[in-house]
Every structure is written in C-alpha cells, then in structure tokens.
C-alpha cells in the first residue's frame, strides 16, 4: 500500500498528466504570465473629482456569419429568457404556437383541457384533435429505427434513445427521465411531481395514466376503434382509489374526437367541448363548455386565420408550405 501511495502521489506532480495537480499549477502559471504581459491602460487620477479610464478597440466591420448551424429544435417557454415573440413565433425556427382552453374541472386531479397547435408538429397530421393539435392527454412517443420521438404537450418533439428494459435515459434540459419498465411500456418521470405511463400500440406509445405526487391520478382508456386502431374513449380521475371525474369522448366517421362529455352515474351529463373538421383533417371549429366557438382556417395544415370566442380574428402569413415553414 505504501509503495502504491508513493507512486500515485508522485504522479500528481507530473505536469504532462492532464488529471494532475502539477498540470493545474502549470496552467495557472501560464495564465499569470500572460496576464502580466498585458499592456497597462494609462490613466491620470485627479486629486479632486471623478476620473475615468477608457480603452478603444479597433473599429472592424460587423458581418453576418454564414457558418452558424441552424437550430434543430425550439426551446421551452418555461425556461428563462424569451424564446418567441409575444405572438408565439419561435425565434429559433419560426414555428407558430397557440394554445386555447375549452373547459376546466376542479378536483383532486384538476382538469384544464387546453389544445396546443404547433405548425411544425407534422407527426400528428392525422391526430384525433386535428392536424398538428395536441393536448396534455394525447402526448405520445413514436417508435423510430434509432429510438423514439416524444411529442410533448407544448407541441415540441424530442428524439430519445429507446432504453433497454430496466434502464433509463435522462434529459437534463427538459428535466425528465425516460424509463423502460417493460417491453411495451415506457414511463416519463418529472422529478417527484408527476409520472406518465405509456403503452405501445403498433409503432406508437400512447398515454395510459398520469400520476401526481399525493395520490391523484388520471387513467385513459381506448375502447373506441377506427380502422383497427384504438382511439381515446374515457378519462377517469382518482384520489388514491376513489373515483372523481369521468369524461367520455365521441368520434366522427373519420375516427377523430368530435365531442367530450362529463359522465355521471354512467350517463352523459354535460357536453364540455365539441369539434368539427374539414376533409383534410384540419380543425375548423371548437366549441367550449359555454358553447362559445373558436374558428380556424388553413393552407397545407398551416393556420392562416383564427378567430377567438368574441369573433376577433388574427391572420398569419407563411414563408414555405411544409412543417418547416416560418410564420
């Protein structure tokens, strides 16, 4: 042990070893020598009053750099900073995002039914809420050759490796852990706040439940079927094992969700939202719980105009026609 300790201690003094104290000391000495070589800024200190020392750098022309790599993803709006304009056009990619709320229900698991449109969300062009619309209860993960693509509730998509059973992947930027608990099951954990469970259906993992800290949860059921594909039918909230809210969906002839109802004693009690689509799968009209309506117009799944529940409208123009179009 003594000989081994002597050898390791001597190795710490070797400046050629990047892991040693000797290397750190040599770097500090080099930095200190470079600092001493700097030319001092001349200055005069007045005995009375305020003195100021200034340095003038060379006046070079400012030009745009063509070597900058283009942004591959939009930042989270929850992070510090300003990732978009006040009208929610992303600075990184020029994609448009808007969120509209149709209803809210109080309870142990408070339900706020908000729909988010993101112009770059081409993976959901055949979504059950209309092309490029997503909700916190329709998030999913598409299975790719190199892993999975997670479509989050804010409409942004994140590529992750598909972990082996019992393994996980940590995304430090988004603050989540992707865990593969079984062959056909994935879990997304967000610290101690919430945990989302996904079950594989074909080439997509669909949301099965969301559990919150304190025992509140919501379970999602897929009893509807359209052309052999399960579609969301019921959402049930619980506090531990006590049931609270029950929501049921209705489908149109194309398998898209046309209405949501609050269910009591096994029977529809109150309509909470209704949706109407065009032949291209775009959401044209959304009625909220008070029968007030949002209306939308599109070109190539890109929103060109939408009006709020008071009838006031906003027009959008696009550069391009695909999911990479810039608003």
Secondary structure, 3 states (H helix, E strand, C coil): CHHHHHHHHHHCCCCCCCCCHHHHHHHHHHHHHHHHCCCCCCCCCCCCCCCCCCCCCCCCCCCCCCCCCCCCCCCCCCCCCCCECCCCEECCCCCEEEEEEEEEECCCCCEEEEEEEECCCHHHCCCCCCCCEEECCCCEEEEECCEEEEECCCCCEEEECCCCCCCEEEECCCCEEEEEEECCEEEEEECCCEEEEEEEECCEEEEEEEEECCCEEEEEECCEEECCEEECCEEEEEECCEEEEEEEEEECCCCCEEEEEEEECCEEEEEEEEEEECCCCCEEEEECCCCCEEEEEEECCEEEEEECCCCCEEECCCECCCCCCEC
